[in-house]
């Protein structure tokens, strides 16, 4: 499974991208469960965020959804944090 996160917005407006390929990871099943939840809870179009908040584009095996602060679900927040940390 290929998981991509693109973060835009924020006070400085700096864009950040990260990607994880779970095919070789020992905890791939955890990544897959988290990714499926985040995908199911995402929106098909970019939501209207808050001033200086972050907006996210999640692409999981070619399927893209959008979400933004402060309305991230727990699975979305966990997935975004892991991908940005480990896929940097």
Buried (B, 14 or more C-beta within 10 A) or exposed (E): BEBBBBBBBBEEEEEEBBBBEBEEBEEBEEBBEBBBBBBEBBEEEBEEBEEEBBBBBBBBEEEEBBBBBEEBBEBBBBBBEBBBEEBE
